[in-house]
């Protein structure tokens, strides 16, 4: 896939996540939110020729971006997205965590996608 296809997939997952949270499907919504974060990072990694096949690779991409742009949202946002990935399997996030953490992941995805659009 191309960086633009990954970016479009991130946008789709983000919208799907919002719809699924609204419908009450917390687990599927959580996985789509994580997927949006992962696809956004993958788009950047593809553009830059960085490794992006493993979970560790994605953590490294987020750290490289945080260092390069001096923006902790890249590490923090991906870390919170990982909570949603775990929530897909265990549905263990409290309602207040979802309310507080969802916007942060949205900000992270939008900021990452801005890098693709530049």
Secondary structure, DSSP 8 states (H G I E B T S, - for coil): --HHHHHHHHHHHHHHHHHHHHHT-HHHHHHHHHHHHHHHHHHHHHHHT---SSHHHHHHHHHHHHHHHT-THHHHHHHHHHHHHHHHHH----HHHHHHHHHHHHHHHHHHHHHHH-
